[in-house]
Amino acid sequence: MNILIITATYTPSINGVAINLARQKKEFEKRGHNVTLLAPHHPEQRPEKNVIRLASLPNPIYPDYPLILPIPKIFILHRLPLKIDLIYFHHPFHIGRLALSLAKHYACPSIFFFHTNYVYLAKVYLKKLTGLTLFSKHFAKNITNIMDKASHILVETGTFKRKLLKQTQKTPITVITTLRFSEIEKNLDKPKLVKKYGIAANSTILLCVSRLAKEKNLSVLIKIVSRLLKSNKKFNITFLLAGAGPEDKNLLKLVNKLNLLKVVKFLGPVKIDKISEIYSLSDIFIYSSKADVQALVILEALIHGLPIVAFKAPGPKDFINHGKNGFLVKSQKEFVEKLGILLRDSKKREKFSGEAAESSKKYSSESSIDKTEKLFLRLISNKS
């Protein structure tokens, strides 16, 4: 296959989409496919075979996410292969329009990988905008238009597929769960890791891996930790927050305000080859985002046998079996209650841990690539 991937984010940016795309590109190439990838210019980028960088602007809100400029296809065609069998695009708006235009030029199928709850993001970042309701409708209409014109839509969870079916009846939708990896690093010594990261040996370790962005709802998570400690002063916990993003300073201010500087530890961005360490030294995974389609980190936590407490939202509710491998909650009060149960009852935590690891076994990164490859080949075959 000759695959063209078009994305608004790619490594060295650190986020789920960028990291997963780098892995997919590598895996498809291993299988003998030709992959060309269009991505925004990044100030820290390194040369990579068949990666074409497009002009972008610095992102004032999120520096690690450069803003790709709208570029007509006429200025791109001379840089692309003469033959493309399938276009795999990862964002709507001008990325989507470019992908559809190129699909028409190459007379090939296009797949829209719908990995972000765009309407939710608009409400989070533009909530003070006058006429938000009218804007949201226009926003959603633009996305639906891209969905309707694509050959196929790829989504990571059944929950979100059902949501998208309310927006479009024209385009087939396939669910394929995404993983960055499916095997944990073995022979990791937890006591040594605890010492390495400067954590008290008798502390129960809570973990959240996330971009530090407004839509991830992390201020709520910090407030939940504060309420938890007020509810029971005997709890001895350390909360690890792994990730980077534009909200880092605001979150640090909140931690300081709530007198949690000795409890909350900001780890910053964690490289993929070190992420297994972070999961392995932790006891419970806590997650507050309601903006995700899947949330890669939920499955990663389960793979590492971590019980999870998260809000009942797309992503968490597709993988968490309430009362078995974690808890799904609807409010901050319930979050505090369920987290308290796991902190007080080590036997229940251990049981949930076993269920978490067991429930993750049905997923693998290899299976995800297999299913994606078969879908691509079928669409190409149907087109010819």
Backbone torsions as a table, in degrees:
resi	resn	phi	psi	omega
1	MET	NA	147.0	171.0
2	ASN	-109.2	103.7	-172.9
3	ILE	-104.8	135.4	172.0
4	LEU	-113.3	119.1	177.0
5	ILE	-102.6	133.0	177.4
6	ILE	-124.2	125.4	-174.6
7	THR	-144.2	154.3	176.4
8	ALA	-95.1	0.0	177.0
9	THR	-150.9	140.0	-179.5
10	TYR	-157.2	161.2	177.9
11	THR	-55.5	144.7	16.3
12	PRO	-85.0	8.1	172.3
13	SER	-58.1	141.7	-179.4
14	ILE	-106.5	99.0	173.3
15	ASN	-159.4	166.2	-174.5
16	GLY	-58.0	-43.2	-177.6
17	VAL	-65.1	-48.0	-177.9
18	ALA	-61.8	-46.8	-178.1
19	ILE	-66.7	-42.0	-179.4
20	ASN	-66.0	-39.1	178.9
21	LEU	-64.1	-40.1	177.8
22	ALA	-61.3	-40.5	179.3
23	ARG	-67.6	-44.9	-179.5
24	GLN	-62.1	-43.7	179.6
25	LYS	-58.0	-46.7	-179.5
26	LYS	-61.8	-42.8	-177.7
27	GLU	-68.9	-41.9	178.4
28	PHE	-63.7	-39.3	178.5
29	GLU	-66.2	-37.2	176.2
30	LYS	-59.4	-32.6	-177.5
31	ARG	-87.2	7.9	173.9
32	GLY	92.3	7.9	179.7
33	HIS	-89.5	150.3	175.8
34	ASN	-92.8	122.1	-177.0
35	VAL	-121.5	123.9	172.2
36	THR	-112.3	137.2	-176.3
37	LEU	-128.1	128.4	174.9
38	LEU	-100.9	126.6	-177.9
39	ALA	-147.4	160.9	179.1
40	PRO	-69.0	151.4	173.6
41	HIS	-64.2	136.2	178.5
42	HIS	-124.0	134.5	-175.9
43	PRO	-60.4	-21.6	-178.6
44	GLU	-107.9	14.6	-177.1
45	GLN	-66.2	154.5	173.0
46	ARG	-119.4	152.8	178.3
47	PRO	-58.5	137.0	177.6
48	GLU	-142.4	135.8	-177.2
49	LYS	-56.6	130.6	175.9
50	ASN	62.8	22.2	171.6
51	VAL	-106.7	117.9	-178.4
52	ILE	-104.8	120.8	-178.4
53	ARG	-92.6	132.5	179.7
54	LEU	-105.1	154.0	-178.0
55	ALA	-56.7	138.2	179.9
56	SER	-144.1	164.7	176.9
57	LEU	-111.0	151.8	174.9
58	PRO	-61.5	142.6	178.6
59	ASN	-94.2	111.9	-176.0
60	PRO	-67.2	-24.9	-178.6
61	ILE	-88.4	-40.7	-173.9
62	TYR	-136.0	86.6	-173.8
63	PRO	-54.5	-27.4	-177.7
64	ASP	-80.8	3.3	-176.1
65	TYR	-129.5	73.2	-178.8
66	PRO	-55.8	148.8	-176.9
67	LEU	-94.8	110.5	-178.3
68	ILE	-69.1	137.7	-178.3
69	LEU	-85.0	143.9	174.8
70	PRO	-64.2	123.0	-178.0
71	ILE	-128.6	124.0	177.7
72	PRO	-60.2	147.3	-175.8
73	LYS	-60.2	-26.2	-177.7
74	ILE	-60.3	-27.2	-179.2
75	PHE	-89.6	0.3	-177.0
76	ILE	-114.1	-31.6	-171.9
77	LEU	-53.3	-39.0	-176.6
78	HIS	-67.7	-15.1	-179.0
79	ARG	-97.6	-4.1	-175.7
80	LEU	-102.1	158.6	175.7
81	PRO	-61.6	157.2	179.3
82	LEU	-69.9	-27.8	-177.8
83	LYS	-122.6	124.5	172.9
84	ILE	-126.4	129.4	-178.7
85	ASP	-94.2	-25.2	-176.3
86	LEU	-159.7	141.6	177.2
87	ILE	-112.7	127.1	-174.9
88	TYR	-117.8	101.8	-174.0
89	PHE	-114.8	152.1	-166.0
90	HIS	-118.4	5.3	179.0
91	HIS	-150.1	152.9	176.3
92	PRO	-85.1	-149.2	177.7
93	PHE	55.1	-135.1	-172.3
94	HIS	-70.7	-26.0	174.1
95	ILE	-64.8	-45.6	178.9
96	GLY	-63.3	-42.5	-179.7
97	ARG	-65.0	-40.5	176.9
98	LEU	-62.3	-44.4	-178.9
99	ALA	-61.4	-44.9	-178.9
100	LEU	-66.4	-36.9	178.4
101	SER	-65.7	-42.0	178.8
102	LEU	-69.6	-35.2	177.5
103	ALA	-62.5	-38.5	177.9
104	LYS	-66.7	-41.6	179.8
105	HIS	-62.0	-45.0	-177.2
106	TYR	-86.8	-4.6	-177.4
107	ALA	52.7	49.5	-177.2
108	CYS	-130.3	162.0	178.6
109	PRO	-70.6	154.3	177.6
110	SER	-125.3	137.2	178.1
111	ILE	-118.1	124.9	177.6
112	PHE	-96.8	112.4	176.6
113	PHE	-86.4	106.8	-174.4
114	PHE	-93.0	94.3	-172.9
115	HIS	-111.8	1.4	-174.3
116	THR	-135.2	141.3	176.7
117	ASN	-85.0	81.8	-170.9
118	TYR	-62.8	-40.6	-178.9
119	VAL	-64.6	-40.0	177.0
120	TYR	-61.9	-43.2	179.3
121	LEU	-60.6	-41.4	179.6
122	ALA	-61.0	-40.8	179.9
123	LYS	-67.5	-36.3	179.7
124	VAL	-67.4	-47.0	-173.1
125	TYR	-88.0	-20.1	-175.4
126	LEU	-119.6	24.3	-173.7
127	LYS	-64.2	-22.9	179.3
128	LYS	-89.3	-0.5	-177.6
129	LEU	-72.3	130.1	175.7
130	THR	-66.3	134.5	-179.0
131	GLY	76.1	31.3	-177.1
132	LEU	-58.8	-40.1	-177.9
133	THR	-60.5	-45.2	179.3
134	LEU	-64.8	-41.4	179.4
135	PHE	-64.1	-43.1	-178.9
136	SER	-60.5	-38.6	178.9
137	LYS	-65.7	-41.4	178.3
138	HIS	-65.8	-41.6	178.5
139	PHE	-57.8	-50.7	-179.0
140	ALA	-64.6	-38.0	-180.0
141	LYS	-63.9	-39.9	178.2
142	ASN	-61.9	-43.4	180.0
143	ILE	-66.9	-43.5	178.9
144	THR	-60.5	-36.9	178.9
145	ASN	-62.1	-42.3	176.6
146	ILE	-64.9	-43.9	179.6
147	MET	-59.2	-44.2	-177.0
148	ASP	-65.8	-29.0	-176.0
149	LYS	-91.7	-14.9	177.7
150	ALA	-72.3	156.7	177.8
151	SER	-74.9	-32.0	-174.8
152	HIS	-157.6	153.0	176.0
153	ILE	-119.4	134.0	176.8
154	LEU	-111.3	129.4	-179.6
155	VAL	-136.6	156.5	-169.4
156	GLU	-93.9	-16.6	-177.3
157	THR	-137.7	151.3	177.6
158	GLY	-64.1	-35.8	179.3
159	THR	-57.8	-45.0	-177.3
160	PHE	-76.6	-28.3	174.9
161	LYS	-60.6	-44.5	179.2
162	ARG	-62.1	-35.0	177.8
163	LYS	-67.2	-42.8	-178.5
164	LEU	-69.8	-30.1	179.2
165	LEU	-63.9	-18.7	175.4
166	LYS	-79.0	-17.4	-179.2
167	GLN	-97.3	-33.1	-178.2
168	THR	-141.5	139.0	173.7
169	GLN	-116.4	1.1	-172.9
170	LYS	-89.4	-29.4	-170.6
171	THR	-114.6	129.7	177.5
172	PRO	-61.7	145.2	-179.4
173	ILE	-124.6	129.5	177.4
174	THR	-116.8	139.1	177.4
175	VAL	-99.3	120.7	172.6
176	ILE	-135.4	116.5	-180.0
177	THR	-71.2	139.2	-176.8
178	THR	-104.3	140.8	173.3
179	LEU	-136.2	143.8	173.4
180	ARG	-82.0	-29.6	175.1
181	PHE	-160.3	162.8	-179.5
182	SER	-133.0	4.7	175.9
183	GLU	-125.8	134.6	-179.8
184	ILE	-82.6	154.3	176.5
185	GLU	-71.5	125.5	-174.8
186	LYS	-86.9	165.4	175.9
187	ASN	63.7	29.3	174.8
188	LEU	-85.5	127.4	-177.8
189	ASP	-92.5	108.5	-175.2
190	LYS	-60.2	-47.3	178.5
191	PRO	-56.5	-38.4	178.8
192	LYS	-67.9	-38.6	179.1
193	LEU	-66.7	-41.1	178.4
194	VAL	-59.5	-43.2	178.5
195	LYS	-67.2	-41.9	-179.5
196	LYS	-58.2	-39.1	-176.8
197	TYR	-93.2	9.4	173.6
198	GLY	67.5	38.9	-178.0
199	ILE	-108.7	141.2	179.0
200	ALA	-60.3	135.7	-173.3
201	ALA	-61.7	-29.4	-176.8
202	ASN	-97.3	12.2	-177.7
203	SER	-88.2	138.9	171.2
204	THR	-83.7	127.7	-169.8
205	ILE	-102.6	119.2	173.7
206	LEU	-95.6	144.0	-177.7
207	LEU	-133.9	140.0	165.5
208	CYS	-135.6	128.2	175.1
209	VAL	-109.1	119.9	-173.6
210	SER	-167.2	152.8	165.0
211	ARG	-64.8	139.6	179.1
212	LEU	-86.1	74.8	-175.9
213	ALA	-125.5	155.5	-174.3
214	LYS	-56.3	-40.7	-175.8
215	GLU	-69.4	-12.3	-179.9
216	LYS	-82.3	-7.2	169.3
217	ASN	66.7	27.9	-171.5
218	LEU	-72.4	-25.0	176.0
219	SER	-62.2	-35.7	176.8
220	VAL	-63.5	-40.6	-179.4
221	LEU	-63.7	-40.7	178.6
222	ILE	-65.2	-40.4	177.9
223	LYS	-65.6	-34.5	177.6
224	ILE	-64.5	-42.5	177.2
225	VAL	-61.6	-40.7	178.1
226	SER	-62.8	-46.1	178.8
227	ARG	-63.7	-37.2	179.4
228	LEU	-60.9	-46.4	-178.4
229	LEU	-68.0	-32.8	176.5
230	LYS	-70.2	-31.5	-179.1
231	SER	-72.6	-25.9	-179.7
232	ASN	-155.0	102.4	-175.6
233	LYS	-72.9	-6.3	178.6
234	LYS	-82.5	-15.1	179.3
235	PHE	-62.6	129.6	176.7
236	ASN	-114.4	96.3	-173.7
237	ILE	-127.1	154.7	168.3
238	THR	-124.8	130.6	179.9
239	PHE	-107.5	112.7	177.5
240	LEU	-93.3	126.8	177.6
241	LEU	-116.9	106.5	-174.9
242	ALA	-102.7	122.7	179.2
243	GLY	144.9	171.0	178.6
244	ALA	-135.8	164.5	178.7
245	GLY	162.2	177.9	-172.8
246	PRO	-68.6	-14.1	-178.9
247	GLU	-92.7	5.7	-173.5
248	ASP	-57.1	-45.4	-178.0
249	LYS	-67.3	-40.7	178.9
250	ASN	-64.7	-38.9	179.4
251	LEU	-69.0	-37.9	177.4
252	LEU	-64.7	-39.8	176.9
253	LYS	-61.3	-41.7	180.0
254	LEU	-65.2	-42.4	178.1
255	VAL	-59.8	-42.8	178.9
256	ASN	-64.6	-44.2	-179.6
257	LYS	-60.6	-37.2	-177.5
258	LEU	-91.3	9.5	178.6
259	ASN	56.9	46.4	-177.5
260	LEU	-113.7	16.5	-175.8
261	LEU	-61.8	-27.0	178.9
262	LYS	-87.8	-7.1	-176.6
263	VAL	-105.4	-43.5	-175.6
264	VAL	-94.9	128.6	-179.8
265	LYS	-120.7	116.0	178.0
266	PHE	-84.9	119.0	-177.8
267	LEU	-91.6	-14.7	-176.1
268	GLY	74.3	-170.8	180.0
269	PRO	-67.0	135.2	-179.5
270	VAL	-112.8	125.1	179.8
271	LYS	-66.8	150.3	-174.4
272	ILE	-58.7	-31.2	-178.9
273	ASP	-78.4	-5.6	177.7
274	LYS	-112.4	-6.8	-172.6
275	ILE	-65.1	-31.9	180.0
276	SER	-62.8	-32.6	176.1
277	GLU	-59.6	-43.9	-175.8
278	ILE	-64.9	-44.7	178.0
279	TYR	-65.0	-40.5	-173.3
280	SER	-68.4	-27.6	-179.7
281	LEU	-88.3	-5.4	-175.2
282	SER	-94.9	163.6	-178.2
283	ASP	-111.7	-35.9	-177.6
284	ILE	-140.9	138.4	176.8
285	PHE	-102.0	130.5	178.5
286	ILE	-122.3	140.1	-172.2
287	TYR	-144.2	133.6	-172.7
288	SER	-116.6	-7.9	-174.6
289	SER	-69.5	142.3	173.0
290	LYS	-118.9	11.3	-172.2
291	ALA	-100.3	-5.0	-170.9
292	ASP	-87.4	158.8	169.5
293	VAL	-90.8	-42.9	177.0
294	GLN	-123.4	-55.4	-170.1
295	ALA	76.0	89.2	-179.9
296	LEU	-53.1	-34.6	-173.5
297	VAL	-68.2	-24.1	178.0
298	ILE	-62.5	-49.1	179.1
299	LEU	-66.4	-37.7	178.9
300	GLU	-62.0	-40.5	177.5
301	ALA	-63.8	-42.3	179.5
302	LEU	-63.7	-42.7	178.5
303	ILE	-55.8	-36.3	-179.8
304	HIS	-87.8	9.8	175.9
305	GLY	71.5	29.3	179.1
306	LEU	-94.8	124.3	170.2
307	PRO	-64.2	148.5	-172.9
308	ILE	-124.5	140.2	167.4
309	VAL	-119.2	124.5	-176.3
310	ALA	-150.7	161.0	174.9
311	PHE	-71.3	147.7	-179.5
312	LYS	-74.7	95.7	-175.4
313	ALA	-149.1	163.6	176.6
314	PRO	-51.8	137.8	-175.3
315	GLY	103.3	-81.8	178.2
316	PRO	-54.5	-43.0	-175.4
317	LYS	-76.2	-8.7	175.0
318	ASP	-83.7	-18.9	-173.9
319	PHE	-124.0	-19.9	-179.6
320	ILE	-92.9	122.4	175.3
321	ASN	-92.9	101.8	-171.4
322	HIS	-54.7	125.9	179.3
323	GLY	83.5	1.5	-179.4
324	LYS	-117.8	-60.5	178.8
325	ASN	-115.1	6.3	179.7
326	GLY	170.6	-169.6	178.6
327	PHE	-129.8	138.0	171.8
328	LEU	-105.4	126.7	-174.5
329	VAL	-123.6	160.8	-177.3
330	LYS	-112.3	-11.2	-177.2
331	SER	-145.9	164.8	177.1
332	GLN	-63.6	-38.7	179.9
333	LYS	-59.9	-45.6	-179.9
334	GLU	-67.7	-35.0	177.4
335	PHE	-58.8	-48.6	180.0
336	VAL	-60.6	-42.3	-178.7
337	GLU	-63.0	-48.9	-176.6
338	LYS	-69.7	-38.0	177.2
339	LEU	-64.9	-38.6	177.2
340	GLY	-61.2	-37.8	178.1
341	ILE	-59.9	-46.4	-179.1
342	LEU	-68.3	-31.8	179.4
343	LEU	-73.4	-36.1	-178.4
344	ARG	-79.7	-30.8	-171.4
345	ASP	-112.8	93.4	-176.8
346	SER	-67.1	-30.9	179.1
347	LYS	-67.5	-41.5	177.0
348	LYS	-64.9	-39.2	179.1
349	ARG	-62.7	-40.8	179.1
350	GLU	-66.8	-39.6	178.0
351	LYS	-65.1	-44.9	177.4
352	PHE	-60.8	-36.7	-179.6
353	SER	-61.7	-45.0	177.9
354	GLY	-63.3	-41.3	178.1
355	GLU	-65.0	-36.4	179.8
356	ALA	-62.4	-50.1	-179.8
357	ALA	-62.5	-40.5	-179.2
358	GLU	-66.1	-42.1	-177.0
359	SER	-67.9	-20.4	-178.5
360	SER	-83.2	-12.2	-172.7
361	LYS	-67.7	-20.2	-179.8
362	LYS	-76.4	-8.3	-178.9
363	TYR	-113.9	145.4	173.5
364	SER	-154.0	152.5	179.3
365	SER	-66.3	-33.9	179.3
366	GLU	-65.2	-44.0	179.1
367	SER	-63.1	-38.6	178.6
368	SER	-61.1	-44.5	178.3
369	ILE	-66.5	-42.0	178.5
370	ASP	-55.7	-49.0	-177.6
371	LYS	-65.6	-39.2	179.3
372	THR	-66.0	-43.0	178.9
373	GLU	-61.8	-44.4	179.8
374	LYS	-63.3	-39.9	177.7
375	LEU	-62.9	-45.3	179.6
376	PHE	-59.6	-48.6	-178.2
377	LEU	-62.3	-37.9	-179.7
378	ARG	-67.0	-41.8	-179.6
379	LEU	-66.6	-39.4	177.0
380	ILE	-64.8	-42.3	179.4
381	SER	-63.3	-40.7	179.5
382	ASN	-67.7	-28.9	-179.0
383	LYS	-75.0	-32.9	-174.8
384	SER	-79.4	NA	NA
